[in-house]
Amino acid sequence: MKIYLAGYNVDAGVLDELNENRGGREDFTPEVISAAYARISRDPRAINEIRVDARGEVERARRSNSSIIFKMGHHSVAEHAVFNLDILGVSRFAMEELEKFRLCSYTEKSQRYITLEDDFVIPEEIKQTSLEDVFVDMIHRQNNAYFKLFEKLKEHVFKKHVDLARDPKNHSLLEGWAKEDARYITSLATESQVGQTINARNLELLLRRFASHDLAEIRQLGRAMYKCVANVAPSVIIFHEANDLDSKTFSELKKFAREMIDPGSQPITDDSGEGVRLVEFTEKGDQIIAASLLHVASRLPYERCKSIVKNLSEDKQEDIFKTTWSNMQFYDSMPREFEYVNLSFNIILSAACFGQLKRHRMSTITAQPYDIKLGLTIPESIKEIGMDKYFQEIVDQTNDVYSKIKSENPQAAPYVLTNSHRKRVLIRLNARELYHVSRLREDAHAQWDIQNISCVMSSQAKQVMPLTFALIGGKDKYNEIYKNIFGHLPKITKAILPGARNIK
């Protein structure tokens, strides 16, 4: 066995210095990796030898990439070229579009931990129009409210958690709790920044979508991203221009929907609980997963495994799950067999909460536009300090400005909406992914908004698949849930999880 490190991502400044000191080498590009790996299937030489050849003939490597991607349609070779992009000064609203691309990695500036400043994006659509002053004035009022709420919430949090407050080490944590609730009054125009890791194939798709977008900020973002990589790797990013599929399809669908839906019908709202509804799920999900587990552990066809499970008692079916989970720890993922059943939830949630839910990119998430008719999510802490009426006043003013902008420029109107405004989301997850969501978002350290929604999702899932979701819950509750099922703690928990010894 021979293993070679083919390459790794380093800071662009280091590469620039190396390139300058080496007299302008041409092989400072991820294209040579793509080209070398593209030849593996047809070149008898060792991979490391092919890479040496690709580095020596960059232009030939680029022609090879273009030919393989364009003529042969093997776009996967572009996945070997990877970029890290620093993206700054982008609105929270635009960030929702950026983070739709699931096969990428993002780390975003958090409004929960960083005190916001007065930085925001003015949409190009309303710049130098009569709407600009109205927009800017409203954002300033929201930001002033943020600082006012933050100071009162900070005082409230320190008094409410006086034991924690005694230790200065906890002060940043307590301030963070105040910040995360104060941000509900800030707008989607608020500037943010993100570090993104993306391969060339996904970047090409992103650029094409952005070039076709109806918002100027998104188109501008796409052009700026392309400018960063165009000269570095031109052969692996080819189809990046706007196209009819992305620019026309959904506008045509919207027109079709308007014709299909009775214009006299009343909009449907949902104010029940947290607005979480399980709307579709795989029937007999417990049996399907149990059969899938038997299938991978035997040499029987799946149909035979399903027939066996169907005739088992509920206790015997439960034993299949117990055997699967007996050696599991809180950090372990569910087996892949749990991906064979799906659940779809219709959720009405705040912009703040959506910012966290959309990070679960292995699920399928589609969202409607923000809708002021869906009401608000106001943090309980705002009510506790008696500032809910003040909060509502700022939101009412926001809604007036939103309506004014929407009448003249619908695309730009959502920028002025706050993190408390809501949208309707349809999310589809398999059981394995829902477990991941639950472990992370139902944990005691999770933010309360996403924690509430996750709890409802888990509860509804357990009602339709009680065996499959018997172990679901936040990671802080894992030992307790495990003990309820098995009568004892996981075997090595005490060595790896602080506080586990307190569970009896």
N, C-alpha and C positions, 0 to 999 in steps of 0.2 A: 504493500500500500504506500502511495506517495500523495501527500496533500500539500498544495502550494497556496499561499495567500496571493490571489490574483490582483487585489486592489482593495481600497477602502476609502471612504469619504474623509477628506481633510479640509480644513479651512481654505477658502479661495485665496486668501492673502498669502498663505504658505506656497501655494502653487504658483502664484504670480512671482514671488521672490525666487523660487527655483527656476522658473522659466526665464526670468531676467538674467540670472547668474549663469544659466546654461546656453545663453545666446539665442533665445527665441525658438526653442524646440517646438515641433508641431504635434507631438504625441501627448500633449497635455489635454486630453479629451477622453470622455468615457466611450466614445465611438469605437475605440480600438478593442475594448472588452466586448462590445456588442458584435463587432465584426469577427473577432476570434471565436466566440462562442457560436456564432451562426455557421461557422465552417466545420464544427465538430462532427456533424452527421456525415460529411462527405470527404473529409480530409483524414488520411490514415495516421498522420503524425500525432504526437502527444499534445494535449491541450496547451501546456506551457510553451511548447515550441511554436504553436500557431500564434500565441499571443506575442511572442518576440517578433514574428513575421509581420503581424498587424501593426505593431508599434513602429516598425521600420518603414512601412508604406502606408501613411495615413490617408492619402488621397485614394489609393486603391481600396483601403478599408471602407472609406466613405462610399465609393461607388458600389462596393459589395453590399453594404447596408441598404442603400437606396434600391438596388436591384432586388434584394431579397424581400424587402418590405413592400415596395411598390409593385413589382412584376409578379412575384410569387405569393404575396399576401401573408408572409410569415411575420406578423407584427410583434410576435413574442420576443424577437431578438432585441427590440427596443426596450424591453423591461430590464435589460442588463445595464443600461445607462441610467444612473440615478443622480438626482439633483437635490440639494438643500437650498431652500429659498427663505430669506428673511423678508417678511411682508409687513410693512408698517403703514400707518396712516389710512387704514381701510376701515370703513364703517362696520358696526356690528351687523347691519342689515346685509352688506355685501359679504361679510364673513359666512353668513348662512349659505350662500351660493358656493363659496370656496370650499366649504367643508362637506359638500354633498358627495364628493368623490371618495368612495369608500376604500380604495386600495392605496391609500396614502397615509402619512402620519402627520399629526398636527400637535403642536403645543402652543396654546393661546394665552395671551395676557389675561389674567383673571380679574374680573371686576369684584370677586369675592375677597381677594387678598390685597389688592392695590387700591390706594385712595385715588379716585378719579380726579382728573383735572378738567379744564374747560375746553378740551379738544374735541372737535366734532367735524363731520364732513357736511358741506353744503352741496346737495345734488346739483349736477351740471344743468339738469332740466329746469331748475328754478333760479339759477344764478342770473343776475342782472334782469330779473323780472320783478313785477310788483309783489310777488310772493316771497322774495328773499328776506326782506326786513321782517315780515310776519313770522317766517320760519326761524330766523336767528333769534328774535325776541323770545319766542316760545322755548327754544333750547336753553337760553340763558335762565329763564324762569325755572325750568326743570332742574338745571344744574344748581341753581341757588337753593332749591328745595332739597336737593341731594345733600348739600353740606349742612343745611339746617337739620335735616333728619338724622344725618350721621352723628352730629354732636349730641343730640338728645338720645339717640339709640345707644351711643357709647356709654353715656352716663347710666342709662337704664340697665344695660347688660352688666356693667361692673357692679351695680347694686344688687342685681338679681343673682349674680354668681359671686357673691362676696368671698366665699372660700377660695375659689380659683384666683380671684383678684389679689389676694394677699401675696401671691408669688409673682414677682415681676416677669418671670419666664412665660406666664400665661397671658400677659397683657396683649401681645400681638394676636393671639387666638381670639380673645374677647373683642378686640377691635375689628377683627375679621368678621365676626358674627354681626356687628353693627353695620359694616360696609356691605355685606351681602344682602341685607334687607333694605338699606338706603338706596341701593342701585336700582330697585324696582321702579323708581321715579325717573330714571335717566332714559334717554332716547336711544333708538336704534341707529341714530346718526353718530353716536359716540365713537370716537376713533379707537381702534384696537390694533394689535399686532400679533403675528403668529409665525412660528418656525414650521416650515413644511418640508417633508421629505417625500419625493415623488419620482417615479421612474418615467422615462421618456414616453412610453406608450400611454400612460394615464395623463401625462402633461399634454400630449397632443390632443386627447379627447377634451380635456379641460379648456384648452385654447380655442378649440372649435366651438364649444358651447358658449364660451365667453364672447367670442367674436360675433355670435348670433344673438346675443342677449339684448333685450330692449332697454336696459339701464346703462347710462353712459359710464358710471363708475365701474361696472363689471367689464365693459368693453375696454376701458382704460387699463384696468388691472391686467387683463389678458395681454394687451399689447406690451405692457411693462415686463411681464413675466417672459414673454417671447423674446424680447430684446435681450434679456439676461442670458438666454441659452442659445440664441440663433447662431452666433459665431462659434460657440463651443461645440455644438453637436448638430450641425445642419442635416446630417444624413438620417437621423432617427426621428426627426420631427418634421413630417412632410405634409400631412393633411390637417393644417391648423387654421385654415380660413373659414369664414362663415359658410354655412350650407343651409339648404332648404329644410332639411329634417329638423334642425334645431331652431331655425328662425320662424318657420311657418306652422309646424305641426300643432303646437299647443294653442296658438291663436285661432287656428281653424277648429280645434276641438272645442274651444270656448264658444265660438260662434255656433257650432253644432249643438252644444249643451243648452245655450239660450233658446234655440228653436225647439228643442225637445221638452224643456221644462216649462210648465204652465206659468206665465208671468204673473198670474194672480195668486199663486200659491205663497203661503207665508214661510219665511225662513225658519228653519228648524234650529232651535237652540237646546242646549243641554245644561241644566244647572244642578243636576243630581250629583251629590258628593263631589268628587274631584273631576267629574266629567270623563271617567274611564269606563268604557264598555267593551266587553269581549264580544265581537260581532261575528266571528267565524273561527272554527277550530277543527282539527282532524278528529273525526268520529272514532271512537274506540282506541284513543291514543295510547292508553296504558297497554293494551294488548299488542299494538303495533311495535312499541318499543321493546316489550318483553320478548316478542317473537324475533325482533332484530338482534337482541342480545343472545338468544338461543342460536340464531343463524350463524353468528360470527364464532360461537363456541362449539359448533358442530359441523358436520358435513352434509346436513340436510338442506333441501331446497327451502326457500323462505315460505312458500305456501304451506309446506308440511309443518314448519315451526309455528306458523300462525294457527293452524288447526290444533296443534298440541296445546298451545296457550289457551285457546278458546275453551278447551275442555278441562282446564285446570281450575281448582278451587281458588278463591280470592287469596287465601293464605299462601298457596303454592306460587301464585303469580307474584305476591309480595316478596316471597323468598328469592325470586330472581333479582329483584331490585336490591334486596338486602345484600345478596352475594356480590352484586356489582359495586355497592357502596361501602362494603365492610372495611376496606383498606384506604378509604378516601380521607383526605385532609381538606381544610377550608380553602386552601390555595389550589387544589386540583380541579381541573376542568371535567365536566361530565363527558362520558364516552361519546364518540361520534355517532353512535346509534341513536342518541337522543335528538339528532337532527331530522329524523324521519317523520316527526309530527310538527305541525305548525299551529300558531295561534295568531289571530289578527285582532287588534284593539283600535277602536276609535277613541281618540283622546283629545279633550279640549284643555290646553295648557298655556301657561304664560310664555312670553318670549324668553325670560330668564331660564325657565325650565327646559324649553326647547333647545337652548344652547347646550344643555348637558345631554339630553336624550339623543340628539343627532350625532353624538360622538360614538354611539353604538352602531358602527357602520356595517357590521355583518348582518344586521336586520335590514328589512326593506321599509324605508320611510318615505312617504309622500305627504305633502302638506298643502293646505289651502292658504290663501293670503290671510293676513291678520284682519280681524273683523271686530270693530268696536261694539257690535251688537252682542258679542260673546261675553261681555263684561270684563272684570278685572280680577287679578290675583293680588290681594293686599296682604302683606305679611302680618301675622298676628302681633308681632312686636310693635308695629305701627299703631295698631289698635290699643295695645297696652300702654303706650305713652300718650294716648289721647290725640294722635295726629292723623287719624284716619279721615276726618272731615277735610283737613287741610290737604291731605294726599288726594282725595276725591276732587277737590277744587282744581288742583293742578291738572289732573287728568281730564276734567270737564273742559278746561281751557284748551288742553291738547287736542281733544276730540273736535272742538270747534275749528281749530287751525287745520287739523287733518281733513275735515270735510271741505274746507275752503280750498286747500291745495288739490284735493281729489277731484273737485269739480273742474279744475283747469288742467291738472297733470296727474292722472291716477298713478303712474309709475313711481313718482317721487313722493307721494303722500305718506307711505309707511315709514319713511325716515324719521318723522316727527313722533311716531308712537313710542310708548315706553316699554320697559321690560315687564311691566305688569299687564300689558295688553295680551290678548289671547288669539290663538289660531287653532284650527281643527286639523289633527294629524291622524293618518292611518299608518299603523306600524304592524308589520308581520314579522314574527320571530319563530325560530324553531325552539324546541324545549331546551336545547343546550345553551342557546344564546340568552334565553330568558333567565336561566340560572345565573349566567354571568352578570346580567343586568341586576338581578336581585342581590347577589353577593356584594356587588359594589355599591349599589344605590339604596339598599335597605340597611346598610351598615349605620351604626350610630354616628359615625363621622360624616355621613353624607349630608348634603344640603337638604333642608326640610321639604322643599317643593318637589324635587325629584324623588325624595324618599317617600312622600305621601302617595305619589302616583305609582311608584314601583310596588308599594305594599298592596294597593288595590289590584294591580295586574297579577301579582302572585296569588292573592286570595281568590280571584276569579279563575285563574288557571287550576288551582287545587280543586275547585268545585267540579271541573269537567274531567280532570285527570289526577285523581287523588294519589295513585301510586307513583306516577311519574314525578309529581311535585311534592312528595312527602318530605324531601330534604331541603326544600327551597327556603331561602331567608338570607338576611345580611350575614356577612362573615363574622361579625361580633356575636351572633346568636348561633353560630354553627355547632359549637360543642353541645349546647343545650338541646338543639333539634336532633343532633346525632344521638345523644343520650336517651331522648324520648323514644327513638326507634330501636336502639340496640340495648339499652339498659346500662351502658357504660360509655366512657369517653373514648375517642379515637386513641389508638395505642401509643402514639408518640406525641400527642398534643401537649402534654405538660412540658416537654422539652423545647417546644417550638413556639408556643403561644402564651405570652405573659398573661397572667390572670386566670388561666385555665384551672389552676389548682383550687380556685374559689368555687368551682362548680362541683356540687356533691350529688 
